[in-house]
Amino acid sequence: MNVSDAIRAKRAVRRFTEQPLSAETVRAILNAGRRAQSSKNTQPWHFVAVQDKARLKALSECGTYAGHLAGAALGVVIATPDPTQRWSIMFDAGQSASYMQLAAWELGIGSCLASIYEPEQARAILSAPPEYHLNIALSFGYPAPEQQRPAVVPSGGRRKLDEVVHWETW
C-alpha cells in the first residue's frame, strides 16, 4: 500500500477481533512511531505498550471515549514531558501517533485515538513517572468484520479541499 492509498483509506477502527498481534507486528508499529519527525529532533515521547487485557480494560476507563482500548490487542500510551512547556510537544506526539496508525493500517490492523481524561489514574495503572504526561492512547487490533476496510474507498466523510484551504490570505 502506498502512502496516498493509506491516507485515503485510513479510518478509525473501534472494534477488534480477538486475534493477537505478533511480536514482529507490535515492534513494526512502535518503530514507526519512533521514526516520526519531531521539532528539532527532540523525540519527546515514550511509548507504553500494553497487551494485558486487564490493564487495557483499566485504561479504557481513563477517558470518556476510550472504551475501544478494552477490546484492543495492543494499546499504546504516548507519554510526553509537560506539553505546556513547549507548544510542539503535543504536535510531535500526534506525529508519532499518525506514523504508528499508518504503519498498522498497511499491515491490515485498525486503530483509534483515545484521549486520556484521567491522567493520574492512567499513571497509577502504568506506574509512569510523575514528570511525564499521559494524554494520548491508541488502540490497535485486527478490525472486527463490520469494521473491515472496504474494497473500494468511499470518497465521503471529509470536507472538500476548497472548504479548508485558503490561498495566500484567508
MIKE-456207 format. One record per residue: x, y, z of N, C-alpha, C in turn. Coordinates in steps of 0.02 Angstrom, whole numbers, padded with zeros to 5 digits, always signed. Layout:
BEGIN
XYZXYZXYZ/...
This chain:
BEGIN
+00043-00059+00000+00000+00000+00000+00045+00062+00000/+00033+00107-00047+00073+00168-00046+00043+00218+00003/+00080+00270+00018+00059+00319+00068-00007+00352+00050/-00015+00372-00013-00078+00405-00034-00138+00360-00023/-00131+00296-00040-00186+00249-00030-00201+00241+00045/-00148+00237+00085-00158+00229+00157-00194+00289+00186/-00175+00349+00166-00207+00410+00191-00280+00412+00170/-00293+00394+00108-00361+00396+00081-00405+00343+00114/-00378+00284+00128-00418+00228+00153-00422+00225+00230/-00375+00256+00264-00371+00251+00338-00434+00278+00370/-00460+00241+00418-00516+00264+00457-00510+00236+00527/-00546+00266+00574-00543+00243+00643-00578+00175+00649/-00546+00130+00684-00574+00064+00698-00579+00057+00774/-00639+00046+00798-00651+00042+00870-00670-00027+00896/-00681-00074+00851-00699-00142+00870-00651-00190+00835/-00626-00237+00874-00573-00281+00850-00591-00354+00860/-00556-00397+00822-00562-00469+00834-00520-00487+00895/-00523-00549+00915-00483-00573+00972-00412-00592+00951/-00397-00590+00886-00332-00612+00861-00276-00568+00889/-00227-00599+00920-00170-00559+00946-00125-00535+00889/-00084-00487+00904-00034-00462+00857+00032-00497+00871/+00067-00514+00819+00132-00546+00829+00182-00496+00859/+00233-00522+00891+00285-00478+00919+00317-00436+00864/+00326-00465+00806+00355-00428+00749+00310-00370+00728/+00245-00382+00727+00198-00330+00708+00197-00274+00759/+00197-00291+00822+00198-00241+00876+00260-00198+00870/+00317-00230+00858+00380-00192+00851+00378-00147+00790/+00348-00170+00735+00343-00128+00675+00302-00066+00688/+00247-00073+00724+00204-00016+00741+00241+00033+00785/+00272+00008+00838+00309+00051+00884+00369+00084+00850/+00402+00047+00807+00459+00075+00772+00438+00132+00725/+00379+00126+00696+00354+00180+00653+00345+00244+00695/+00318+00237+00755+00311+00295+00799+00378+00324+00819/+00426+00281+00832+00494+00304+00850+00526+00343+00793/+00510+00324+00731+00540+00356+00673+00507+00422+00654/+00453+00441+00687+00417+00503+00669+00463+00564+00677/+00448+00613+00636+00486+00676+00643+00463+00712+00705/+00506+00755+00731+00489+00795+00790+00526+00861+00786/+00500+00910+00821+00529+00976+00822+00602+00972+00847/+00648+00997+00807+00719+00998+00823+00745+00929+00842/+00712+00876+00816+00730+00807+00829+00732+00791+00904/+00688+00822+00943+00688+00811+01015+00660+00743+01035/+00618+00713+00992+00589+00647+01006+00564+00645+01079/+00515+00687+01096+00495+00696+01166+00453+00640+01195/+00442+00587+01160+00395+00536+01180+00427+00475+01211/+00387+00440+01251+00399+00372+01272+00334+00336+01257/+00338+00273+01237+00278+00234+01223+00271+00179+01275/+00212+00173+01303+00198+00117+01348+00153+00070+01309/+00180+00013+01290+00144-00037+01251+00109-00084+01299/+00044-00091+01292+00004-00131+01338-00033-00185+01299/-00025-00248+01320-00061-00303+01290-00102-00342+01341/-00090-00331+01404-00127-00364+01458-00200-00340+01457/-00247-00387+01451-00318-00370+01444-00345-00331+01505/-00325-00349+01565-00349-00314+01625-00323-00242+01625/-00261-00233+01606-00233-00165+01604-00266-00124+01549/-00279-00155+01491-00314-00119+01436-00384-00099+01459/-00418-00143+01495-00485-00127+01521-00481-00068+01568/-00433-00068+01613-00424-00013+01661-00409+00052+01624/-00367+00050+01574-00352+00111+01535-00413+00136+01498/-00456+00091+01476-00516+00111+01439-00563+00153+01482/-00553+00151+01547-00595+00189+01594-00563+00257+01611/-00508+00274+01578-00474+00337+01591-00495+00393+01543/-00543+00380+01500-00566+00430+01453-00638+00416+01433/-00676+00468+01424-00747+00461+01407-00758+00419+01345/-00715+00426+01296-00724+00389+01233-00667+00340+01220/-00638+00314+01274-00581+00269+01268-00600+00195+01274/-00664+00179+01272-00687+00111+01281-00657+00061+01234/-00638+00083+01174-00609+00038+01124-00543+00007+01146/-00510+00038+01195-00447+00009+01220-00458-00059+01251/-00517-00070+01280-00531-00133+01315-00529-00193+01267/-00549-00183+01205-00551-00238+01157-00491-00242+01111/-00441-00200+01122-00383-00198+01079-00334-00255+01093/-00296-00273+01042-00242-00321+01051-00180-00285+01079/-00176-00220+01065-00120-00179+01087-00145-00109+01102/-00126-00083+01158-00137-00012+01174-00069+00021+01180/-00064+00082+01155-00002+00119+01161-00018+00186+01193/+00010+00199+01250+00003+00264+01283+00065+00304+01267/+00055+00365+01242+00111+00408+01225+00123+00456+01283/+00180+00448+01316+00198+00489+01373+00246+00544+01349/+00232+00606+01371+00273+00663+01350+00292+00705+01409/+00344+00747+01401+00357+00798+01451+00297+00846+01453/+00296+00891+01500+00241+00939+01508+00228+00976+01443/+00170+00966+01411+00156+00998+01347+00146+01073+01352/+00137+01101+01412+00130+01174+01417+00198+01208+01414/+00253+01170+01419+00319+01199+01417+00344+01214+01347/+00316+01179+01298+00336+01191+01228+00277+01169+01184/+00253+01214+01143+00194+01202+01102+00200+01140+01058/+00260+01124+01037+00270+01070+00988+00265+01000+01018/+00264+00993+01083+00265+00926+01113+00204+00885+01092/+00145+00914+01097+00085+00876+01078+00082+00866+01003/+00106+00914+00965+00109+00904+00892+00155+00845+00876/+00212+00842+00909+00259+00787+00898+00229+00720+00919/+00193+00720+00975+00159+00658+00997+00108+00637+00945/+00073+00685+00916+00024+00670+00864+00057+00642+00802/+00116+00668+00786+00154+00641+00729+00170+00567+00740/+00194+00551+00800+00212+00482+00814+00150+00438+00812/+00093+00463+00837+00031+00425+00834+00010+00412+00762/+00016+00463+00720-00003+00455+00649+00041+00404+00614/+00106+00407+00627+00151+00359+00596+00133+00288+00617/+00119+00278+00682+00100+00211+00705+00035+00188+00673/-00013+00233+00668-00078+00214+00639-00072+00196+00565/-00033+00234+00528-00024+00219+00457+00015+00154+00446/+00065+00143+00487+00103+00080+00482+00058+00021+00497/+00015+00027+00548-00031-00026+00565-00081-00038+00509/-00107+00015+00481-00157+00010+00427-00128-00029+00368/-00066-00015+00352-00033-00050+00297-00031-00125+00310/-00027-00144+00374-00024-00215+00394-00093-00246+00404/-00145-00207+00388-00213-00233+00396-00239-00227+00467/-00207-00185+00507-00225-00176+00578-00258-00109+00586/-00316-00109+00619-00352-00047+00633-00327-00014+00696/-00346+00049+00705-00326+00086+00764-00374+00144+00776/-00371+00170+00836-00411+00228+00854-00376+00267+00909/-00380+00332+00906-00351+00377+00956-00399+00382+01015/-00371+00385+01075-00411+00396+01136-00378+00452+01176/-00419+00498+01199-00395+00550+01244-00399+00523+01316/-00347+00534+01354-00345+00513+01424-00368+00574+01465/-00427+00568+01494-00454+00623+01535-00439+00614+01609/-00415+00555+01627-00396+00540+01696-00322+00519+01697/-00277+00568+01686-00206+00550+01679-00175+00521+01743/-00199+00541+01801-00170+00514+01862-00190+00441+01871/-00251+00425+01851-00274+00356+01852-00231+00314+01804/-00218+00340+01744-00176+00305+01695-00105+00298+01722/-00080+00349+01755-00012+00347+01783-00007+00289+01834/-00058+00282+01875-00057+00228+01925-00060+00159+01891/-00100+00153+01840-00107+00089+01805-00041+00069+01773/-00004+00119+01747+00057+00106+01708+00121+00115+01748/+00116+00138+01810+00175+00154+01852+00220+00204+01816/+00190+00253+01784+00228+00303+01746+00258+00355+01794/+00318+00379+01778+00349+00429+01821+00310+00495+01820/+00313+00533+01875+00272+00593+01881+00289+00649+01832/+00349+00649+01805+00368+00703+01759+00340+00694+01688/+00307+00638+01676+00278+00627+01609+00202+00635+01610/+00177+00663+01556+00106+00675+01548+00076+00620+01503/+00019+00595+01523-00014+00541+01487-00081+00569+01461/-00081+00592+01399-00140+00623+01370-00169+00584+01312/-00128+00542+01281-00148+00508+01219-00136+00433+01225/-00185+00395+01201-00177+00323+01195-00204+00302+01127/-00179+00247+01102-00203+00219+01039-00221+00146+01050/-00275+00124+01019-00292+00054+01019-00275+00025+00951/-00251-00037+00950-00233-00071+00888-00261-00142+00890/-00282-00166+00833-00304-00235+00828-00331-00249+00758/-00342-00313+00744-00372-00331+00680-00445-00310+00682/-00468-00274+00631-00537-00249+00632-00589-00306+00636/-00640-00294+00677-00697-00340+00678-00728-00340+00609/-00765-00393+00590-00792-00398+00522-00828-00335+00497/-00868-00305+00540-00905-00245+00518-00860-00183+00512/-00798-00189+00534-00751-00133+00531-00698-00143+00477/-00703-00196+00438-00653-00210+00385-00650-00152+00336/-00591-00140+00309-00585-00086+00260-00618-00108+00195/-00653-00062+00163-00689-00079+00102-00642-00091+00043/-00665-00132-00005-00625-00144-00066-00618-00080-00106/-00672-00040-00107-00671+00025-00141-00676+00078-00088/-00629+00123-00087-00628+00175-00036-00681+00228-00052/-00728+00239-00006-00779+00291-00019-00747+00360-00018/-00776+00406-00055-00747+00473-00059-00775+00520-00007/-00827+00502+00027-00859+00547+00075-00823+00550+00142/-00854+00587+00188-00829+00589+00256-00782+00647+00271/-00760+00683+00223-00715+00738+00235-00739+00800+00197/-00725+00857+00226-00743+00920+00192-00702+00926+00128/-00729+00961+00080-00694+00972+00017-00632+01016+00028/-00582+01004-00014-00520+01041-00008-00532+01117-00009/-00575+01139-00054-00589+01211-00059-00622+01240+00003/-00650+01198+00045-00681+01221+00107-00630+01233+00163/-00571+01203+00156-00522+01208+00211-00457+01243+00192/-00446+01254+00127-00384+01286+00106-00398+01358+00086/-00355+01403+00110-00357+01474+00091-00289+01489+00060/-00290+01515-00001-00228+01528-00037-00205+01599-00024/-00143+01604-00002-00108+01666+00011-00136+01705+00070/-00201+01717+00073-00232+01751+00130-00297+01714+00145/-00328+01731+00200-00391+01699+00219-00444+01717+00169/
